[in-house]
Amino acid sequence: MGDLKPFVNQCDIKIRQDRIGRYFKRYTESFVFDELSESYWEKAGQGLVDVMKGVPVPLRKEEMGGQGLSILRLAENMGWIMGIDPHFAYTKHYVDFLNKLFGDAAAEGLLGKGTSAADAGKLDEACIYFRAALCVAPTDLHAMYSYAKVCRDMYLESNDEEYIGRFKAEATEYFELLTEVHPEFVQAYYYLGYAYLNMGLYVKAQLAWESFMGKSQMPDDSEEIQERLWQIAEPVEIERGCNMVLSGSFHRGLEVLEPFMETQYKTWWPLSYYLGVCYARVGRQQEALDSFKNVLTMNASHLETMEELADIYAAYDDRENEEKYRRKVELVRGAE
């Protein structure tokens, strides 16, 4: 394994944007915070007094008073708080505490608890423990993969659009990080391909799956992904054509995209939109009008298409139709 130090800041969940922490805040209601006495830490030994003196620690409400409070239970509570909020003011102290107590096994213990929770279907709890493990070991392969995987499992079980969006973004980003930090870990490419596919990013899905195929030693999975690659071959070509348009290569874009209007993909409104842009830029205005109007039959509120239509009619000095589409743009924007 190579040097992972350059990746630590990039991966460190303690300083990264926290997209999903809002969904775990309610679990803090089970805890209160208190400072344990210096004698408690001295009795615990292992130099813990140097790390924890004057630091509030999380206690379950039934543990208040500290009588008979075990170090292991305290460590478990700290894991919960770090996982709920990696940005918590005392997370670094808790990480130091766990490292002094368990050494290199600290992240492994949190991962074990997270895996047990995931196996039991307790996905919130699993996610919290995996986040805690990442606080301790930001570049650990198993912590990164377990976290990405549970975020994926969580959004697949939800019907809430914002929740799905946040967990999907988190899962995708960690699968991407895995391919950078642990490039030989094949399962990251497997799931990353599906993540890109679900976002309509066919070229990225193709690249991820081609990397998977080049590294995988699992015949069944390779057969599955080869089939997926065949299925997305044409969408990949369409996306390449659209990217040509975006880069200003309108004639090349036309060459790639026009043939797809004779296929099943003619019902994809972006195909008609990008063809319309090509036609407009190469001076084929009537075909541009037809393409843009076709877009609006499939996606009636597409602002860019309305603006393109208004611009074409303005060039024709057709004030009536220009104003018609300008008004539609304002109506759609006002409804957003």
Secondary structure, DSSP 4 states (H G I P E B T S, - for coil): ----GGGHHHH-TTTS--SSGGGTGGGGGGEEEEPPPHHHHHHH-TTHHHHHTT--EEEEGGGTT-TT--HHHHHHHHHHHHHH-TT-TTHHHHHHHHHHHHGGGHHHHHHHHHHHHHHTT-HHHHHHHHHHHHHH-TT-HHHHHHHHHHHHHHHHT---HHHHHHHHHHHHHHHHHHHHHSTT-HHHHHHHHHHHHHTT-HHHHHHHHHHHHHH---HHHHHHHHHHHHHTHHHHHHHHHHHHHHTT-HHHHHHHHGGGGGSGGGG-HHHHHHHHHHHHHTT-HHHHHHHHHHHHHH-TT-HHHHHHHHHHHHHTT-HHHHHHHHHHHHHHHHH-
